[in-house]
């Protein structure tokens, strides 16, 4: 894949001349002014910027400032016919990598661009290695000691160093994206990019362009060539989240890439080879989609070389305390507050809830509690009110309550029920009808429970 270069000059002859001279070595984009350049920089992974200092009534210095404020800015080289030591020093001081004067020596420009690209690669590698050391990307990001999570952890360690395509299945909020990140960072290419595409968030046409890229003029609005996510992830990992949402036409193209490791941009017949490890995730049952004819069976087999099933939180209640403690520390630090424990009643309520939103829902619940509590601890009244509106049932996922309470000596379902009913009555100012509504019970059932529990 050619490195990407954006040339910004208000003179069309200069732009096109540079394009013609450099397009064999670079994937060239052009812009006549600041607004057009910034639009390209925000939508495309530009690695190198070659911009004139004077852009009609605009300033290349302003473009330089806006560019360098971006999260992943390109290496910038300024060019001008009004070269002076002062101008060069000012451009370098503001972040330009180098400075050239017009009339341009094309060999010198090409040499500078290649040197700038090498400099960018070294800087990127250093940042990525420093980030690896800082965050370590170890399996402690996968919080839990339940048998289900231990199995997932062992599987990650086994398959991460391989090149196999992986399908991660599980309900929303179970941590599929965390697993995908671990697979990438524990692979043999952790310094390379991991690129994520949320397939459900894009229309079929936008998804096709997003994945495979497009050529200028390939459809209405395609004013510039676009590098797709597969090309952006070349040498690294592409994570396709909610893969079950892609349409039939995109499924065919994706199958070809997985089979042949080549793609064609929209509007082009030129094959481009890519070296990408694909990890896909879904909260749907792809096997059922295949049986209904909504998902290609051959693509399913290509994606499902190795599968990881993420367990829902309700089946691993013994992990709730560990997750809760991790989130308490995280949000206390994030909000610059002291770490506070949960009251016994609040902890019991968390353990009784079925968590349909899984780990993501637990995480937001703990964040709510940290933000709302001004006491020395986090109690039921500091947690979201929806927790009190869930039906209490002896069939809730507490089949192994003692395993769920390694940090607590005994868990008593009747005590939990009593605590929850008291909380609902308090919340309802003693009104039993309203308390029954909060608990999802009939008033008669609540009366019976009050009598059975001796309340």
C-alpha positions in Angstrom: 0.0 0.0 0.0 1.4 3.4 -1.0 1.9 6.1 1.7 -0.7 8.8 1.6 0.2 12.4 0.7 -2.0 15.5 0.7 -0.8 18.4 -1.5 -2.3 21.8 -0.8 -1.8 24.7 -3.2 -4.1 27.3 -4.6 -2.5 27.0 -8.1 -4.0 24.1 -10.0 -0.9 23.7 -12.2 1.3 23.3 -9.2 -1.0 20.7 -7.6 -1.4 18.6 -10.7 2.3 18.9 -11.6 3.2 17.6 -8.1 0.6 14.8 -8.4 2.0 13.7 -11.7 5.5 13.7 -10.4 4.8 11.9 -7.2 1.8 9.5 -7.8 4.0 6.5 -8.5 5.5 6.7 -5.0 2.6 8.1 -3.1 -1.2 7.8 -2.9 -1.8 11.5 -3.7 -4.7 13.7 -2.6 -5.0 17.4 -3.5 -6.7 20.5 -2.1 -6.9 24.1 -3.2 -7.4 25.6 0.3 -7.7 25.1 4.0 -11.3 24.0 4.3 -11.0 21.4 1.6 -7.7 20.2 3.1 -9.1 19.8 6.6 -12.1 17.9 5.2 -9.7 15.4 3.7 -7.5 15.2 6.8 -10.5 14.4 8.9 -11.8 11.6 6.6 -8.6 10.0 5.3 -5.5 8.5 7.0 -3.1 11.1 5.5 0.6 10.5 6.5 2.3 13.4 4.7 1.2 17.0 4.2 2.9 19.2 1.6 1.3 22.7 1.8 2.0 26.1 0.3 2.5 28.9 2.8 0.1 31.3 0.9 -3.2 29.8 -0.2 -4.9 32.7 -1.9 -6.4 34.7 1.0 -5.6 32.0 3.5 -2.5 31.0 5.4 -0.7 27.7 5.3 0.4 28.4 8.9 -3.2 28.3 10.0 -3.6 25.0 8.2 -0.4 23.7 9.9 -1.8 24.7 13.3 -5.1 23.0 12.7 -3.4 19.9 11.4 -1.0 19.4 14.3 -3.9 19.7 16.7 -5.4 16.5 15.4 -5.0 13.2 17.2 -2.8 11.6 14.6 -1.4 14.4 12.5 0.6 13.9 9.3 4.2 15.0 8.9 4.1 18.5 7.5 6.4 20.2 4.9 5.9 23.8 4.0 6.6 25.3 0.6 6.7 28.9 -0.5 8.1 31.3 -3.1 8.7 33.8 -0.4 11.3 31.8 1.5 13.3 33.5 4.3 15.1 32.4 7.4 12.4 33.9 9.6 9.6 32.2 7.8 11.4 28.9 7.9 12.1 29.2 11.6 8.5 30.1 12.4 7.2 27.1 10.4 9.6 24.8 12.2 8.7 26.3 15.5 5.0 25.7 15.0 5.7 22.0 14.1 6.6 21.7 10.4 9.0 18.9 9.7 10.8 20.8 7.0 10.6 23.8 4.6 11.2 24.1 0.8 11.2 27.1 -1.5 9.8 27.5 -5.0 10.6 26.9 -7.7 10.6 23.3 -6.5 13.3 20.7 -7.2 11.1 17.6 -7.6 13.9 15.2 -6.7 14.6 17.2 -3.5 10.8 17.2 -2.7 10.5 13.4 -3.2 13.6 12.8 -1.1 12.3 15.0 1.7 8.9 13.2 1.7 10.5 9.8 1.9 12.7 11.0 4.8 9.7 12.5 6.5 7.8 9.2 6.1 10.7 7.2 7.7 10.7 9.8 10.6 6.9 9.3 11.0 7.3 5.5 11.1 9.9 5.6 13.8 7.9 8.1 15.9 4.8 5.9 15.5 6.7 2.7 16.5 8.1 4.5 19.6 4.7 5.7 20.7 3.2 2.3 20.2 5.9 0.6 22.1 5.7 3.1 24.9 2.0 2.6 25.1 2.5 -1.1 25.2 4.9 -0.8 28.1 2.5 1.6 29.9 -0.7 -0.4 29.6 1.0 -3.9 29.2 -2.2 -5.2 27.5 -2.2 -8.2 29.8 -5.1 -10.5 30.4 -5.9 -8.7 33.7 -8.2 -6.5 31.5 -10.4 -9.6 31.3 -11.8 -9.3 34.9 -13.1 -12.5 36.5 -12.3 -15.8 38.1 -15.3 -17.8 37.0 -14.8 -21.0 35.0 -16.3 -19.3 31.9 -13.9 -16.4 32.0 -10.9 -18.7 32.7 -11.8 -20.7 29.6 -12.0 -17.5 27.5 -8.6 -16.4 28.9 -7.0 -19.7 28.0 -8.4 -19.6 24.5 -7.1 -16.1 23.9 -3.6 -17.1 24.9 -3.7 -20.1 22.6 -5.0 -18.4 19.5 -3.8 -14.8 19.8 -0.3 -15.5 18.2 -1.9 -17.3 15.2 -3.2 -15.8 11.9 -6.6 -17.5 12.2 -9.8 -15.5 11.6 -11.8 -15.3 14.8 -15.5 -14.9 15.5 -16.5 -13.6 19.0 -20.1 -14.3 19.9 -22.2 -13.2 22.8 -24.8 -10.8 24.1 -24.4 -7.0 23.9 -22.2 -5.7 26.8 -20.3 -8.9 27.5 -16.9 -7.6 26.5 -16.4 -8.7 22.9 -14.4 -5.6 22.0 -12.1 -6.1 25.0 -11.4 -9.6 23.8 -10.7 -8.4 20.3 -8.2 -5.8 21.6 -6.5 -8.5 23.7 -6.2 -10.8 20.7 -4.6 -8.0 18.7 -2.2 -6.9 21.4 -1.1 -10.4 22.3 -0.6 -11.3 18.7 2.6 -11.2 16.7 1.8 -7.8 15.4 1.0 -5.6 18.4 2.8 -2.6 17.1 0.6 -2.5 14.0 -2.8 -0.9 13.8 -6.0 -2.3 15.1 -8.9 -0.7 13.1 -12.5 -1.1 14.2 -15.6 -0.9 12.1 -19.1 -0.8 13.7 -21.0 -2.5 10.9 -24.5 -1.8 12.3 -23.9 2.0 12.3 -23.6 2.3 8.5 -25.8 2.0 5.5 -24.8 -0.7 2.9 -23.3 1.9 0.5 -21.4 3.7 3.3 -20.2 0.4 4.8 -18.9 -0.8 1.4 -16.9 2.5 1.0 -15.8 2.4 4.6 -14.4 -1.1 4.3 -13.0 -1.2 0.8 -12.5 2.5 -0.1 -13.5 4.3 -3.3 -12.0 6.1 -6.2 -12.7 9.8 -7.0 -15.9 10.1 -9.0 -17.0 6.5 -8.3 -20.4 7.8 -7.0 -22.1 11.1 -6.3 -20.2 12.9 -3.6 -16.9 11.0 -4.1 -14.8 14.1 -4.6 -11.5 12.4 -3.5 -10.1 8.9 -3.4 -10.8 7.2 -0.1 -8.6 4.6 1.6 -10.8 1.9 3.1 -10.5 0.3 6.6 -8.9 -2.9 5.1 -6.1 -0.8 3.6 -5.7 1.2 6.8 -5.4 -2.0 8.8 -2.7 -3.5 6.4 -0.2 -5.3 8.5 -2.5 -5.3 11.6 -6.0 -6.3 12.7 -9.4 -5.3 11.4 -12.2 -5.7 14.0 -15.7 -6.0 12.4 -18.2 -5.4 15.2 -21.8 -6.6 14.6 -20.8 -8.6 11.5 -24.4 -10.1 11.4 -25.7 -6.7 10.1 -23.9 -6.6 6.8 -25.9 -6.9 3.5 -25.6 -9.6 0.9 -23.4 -7.6 -1.5 -20.9 -6.7 1.1 -20.8 -10.3 2.3 -19.7 -11.4 -1.2 -16.9 -8.8 -1.2 -15.8 -9.7 2.3 -15.7 -13.4 1.3 -13.4 -12.6 -1.6 -11.0 -10.7 0.6 -10.8 -13.4 3.2 -10.3 -16.0 0.5 -7.8 -14.1 -1.8 -6.4 -11.4 0.5 -7.1 -8.8 -2.2 -9.7 -6.1 -2.6 -10.9 -3.6 -5.1 -11.9 0.0 -4.2 -15.4 1.0 -5.2 -15.1 2.4 -8.8 -11.9 0.5 -9.6 -10.9 -2.9 -11.1 -7.4 -2.8 -9.8 -6.7 -5.5 -7.2 -4.9 -4.4 -4.0 -3.2 -7.0 -1.8 -3.7 -6.6 2.0 -2.3 -8.4 4.9 -5.0 -8.2 7.6 -6.0 -10.4 10.4 -9.8 -10.2 10.7 -11.7 -10.5 14.0 -15.5 -10.4 13.8 -18.1 -10.1 16.6 -21.8 -10.4 16.8 -24.6 -10.5 19.3 -26.7 -12.5 16.8 -26.7 -16.3 16.2 -25.0 -16.5 12.8 -25.9 -20.1 12.5 -29.6 -19.3 12.6 -29.0 -16.4 10.1 -27.4 -18.9 7.8 -30.3 -21.4 8.2 -32.8 -18.5 7.3 -30.8 -17.5 4.3 -29.8 -14.1 5.7 -26.1 -14.8 6.0 -23.8 -16.7 3.5 -22.8 -20.1 4.8 -19.4 -19.9 3.1 -18.6 -16.6 4.7 -19.7 -18.0 8.1 -17.2 -20.8 7.8 -14.5 -18.3 6.7 -15.2 -16.1 9.8 -15.7 -19.0 12.2 -12.2 -20.6 12.0 -12.0 -20.2 15.8 -14.9 -19.0 17.9 -15.0 -17.4 21.3 -18.3 -17.4 23.2 -18.6 -14.6 25.7 -20.7 -15.6 28.7 -23.5 -13.3 30.0 -22.9 -11.8 33.4 -25.9 -13.6 34.9 -24.1 -17.0 34.4 -21.0 -15.8 36.2 -22.3 -14.0 39.3 -19.1 -14.8 41.2 -17.4 -12.2 39.0 -19.7 -9.3 40.0 -17.7 -8.4 43.1 -14.4 -8.4 41.2 -15.9 -6.3 38.4 -17.6 -3.9 40.9 -14.3 -3.3 42.8 -12.5 -2.6 39.5 -15.1 -0.1 38.4 -15.2 1.6 41.8 -11.5 2.2 41.6 -11.7 3.3 37.9 -14.5 5.9 38.4 -13.2 7.2 41.7 -9.9 8.0 40.0 -11.6 9.4 36.9 -13.9 11.7 39.0 -11.1 12.6 41.5 -13.1 11.2 44.4 -12.0 8.8 47.2 -12.7 5.2 46.5 -15.8 4.2 48.5 -17.1 0.7 49.4 -20.6 -0.5 48.7 -22.9 -1.1 51.6 -24.0 -4.7 52.2 -27.5 -3.8 51.0 -26.2 -2.3 47.7 -23.9 -5.2 47.1 -26.7 -7.7 47.7 -28.9 -5.8 45.3 -26.2 -6.0 42.6 -25.9 -9.7 43.1 -29.6 -10.3 42.8 -30.1 -8.3 39.6 -30.1 -10.3 36.3 -28.0 -7.7 34.3 -29.5 -8.0 30.8 -27.0 -5.3 29.7 -24.2 -7.4 31.1 -20.8 -5.9 32.1 -21.5 -2.7 30.3 -24.7 -2.2 32.4 -22.8 -3.0 35.6 -20.1 -0.5 34.7 -22.6 2.4 34.1 -24.4 1.4 37.3 -21.2 1.7 39.4 -20.3 5.0 37.7 -23.7 6.3 38.6 -23.2 5.3 42.2 -19.7 6.9 42.4 -21.0 10.2 41.1 -24.2 10.3 43.2 -22.7 9.3 46.6 -21.6 12.1 49.0 -21.4 9.6 51.9 -18.6 7.5 53.1 -20.1 4.5 51.2 -22.4 3.8 48.2 -25.8 2.6 49.3 -29.0 1.5 47.5 -30.2 5.1 47.3 -27.2 6.1 45.3 -27.8 3.4 42.6 -30.0 3.8 39.5 -33.7 3.5 40.4 -34.4 0.8 37.7 -32.6 -1.7 40.0 -35.6 -1.5 42.4 -38.1 -2.1 39.6 -36.9 -5.6 38.8 -39.1 -8.6 39.8 -37.8 -10.5 42.8 -37.8 -14.2 41.9 -36.3 -17.3 43.6 -35.3 -18.4 40.1 -33.0 -15.4 39.5 -29.5 -16.3 38.6 -28.2 -17.0 42.1 -27.9 -20.8 41.6 -24.4 -20.6 43.3 -24.7 -17.7 45.7 -21.8 -19.0 47.9 -19.5 -19.0 44.9 -20.6 -15.4 44.1 -19.5 -14.3 47.6 -15.9 -15.3 48.1 -15.5 -12.0 49.9 -18.7 -12.5 52.0 -19.2 -15.4 54.5 -22.9 -16.2 53.6 -25.5 -14.9 51.2 -29.1 -15.3 52.3 -31.8 -14.9 49.7 -34.4 -14.1 52.2 -32.3 -11.3 53.7 -31.7 -9.9 50.3 -35.4 -10.0 49.6 -36.2 -8.2 52.8 -33.5 -5.6 52.1 -34.8 -4.9 48.6 -38.5 -4.7 49.8 -37.5 -2.3 52.6 -35.6 -0.1 50.0 -38.7 -0.1 47.7 -41.0 0.8 50.6 -38.6 3.6 51.6 -38.5 4.8 48.0 -42.3 4.7 47.8 -42.7 6.6 51.1 -44.3 3.6 52.7 -47.0 3.3 50.0 -47.3 -0.5 49.4 -49.1 -0.2 46.0 -46.3 2.0 44.7 -43.6 -0.2 46.2 -45.2 -3.3 44.6 -45.1 -1.4 41.2 -41.4 -0.6 41.7 -40.7 -4.3 42.5 -42.8 -5.6 39.6 -45.1 -7.5 42.0 -48.8 -7.4 42.6 -49.9 -5.7 45.8 -51.2 -9.1 47.1 -47.8 -10.8 46.4 -46.0 -8.0 48.2 -48.4 -8.4 51.2 -47.7 -12.1 51.3 -43.9 -11.6 51.1 -44.1 -9.0 53.9 -45.9 -11.6 56.1 -43.5 -14.4 55.1 -40.5 -12.3 55.9 -41.9 -11.0 59.1 -41.8 -7.4 58.0 
